[in-house]
Amino acid sequence: MSLSNGKNSPGPKTPLRHPAFWLVSVLVGLVARLGAVVFRGLIGWFHILLFMGRFSFI
């Protein structure tokens, strides 16, 4: 015996179209790039702090 009668089940989902995939991939790429740049700067900052013993943002 099934509790689901099929009336409340969601219909078929419409897939994303080509421009939507393109937009999502560009946004993901930009966020990843920003994260990589920030992470690289953070590593450099810790390197200068731990090995040189001073703060520097240049």
N, C-alpha and C positions, 0 to 999 in steps of 0.2 A: 504494500500500500504506500503510495507516494503522497507526501504532504503538499507538494507543489502542483498546482493545477495549470501552470503555464501562463496565467493571466498577469501575474505580477513580475514575470521575468523580463529583464531589459531586452530591448530589440537589438538588432545588429548595430555594432558601432561603426561609424563612418571613419575610414582610415584618413590619416593626414595626407594632404596633397603635396605635390612637389615643392611649391613655394614655402609651405609650412615646414617641411623637412629641412629645406635650405636655411630658413630663418633660425630654426632651432639649432642646427649645426653651427652656424656662424656665432650665435650667442654662446653656445657651449665653448667654442674655440676662444672667444674673447675672454670669457671668465677664466678659462684654463691658462691663457697667456698672462693675464693679470696675476693670477695666483703664482705662476712660475717666477715672474719678475719680483714679486714681493718675497717669495721664499728665497730666491737667490740673494736679494738684498739683506735678508735676515741672516743668512749664512755668512755673508761677508761682514756684517756688523759684529756677529759673535766672534768671527775669526780675528778681527782687529781688536776687539775688546779682550779676548783671552790671550792672544799672542803678543800684542803690542802694549796692552795695559792702559789703553786710552779710548775715549769715545771719539768717533769721527764719522761724519755723514757724507764726506766727500770721496 
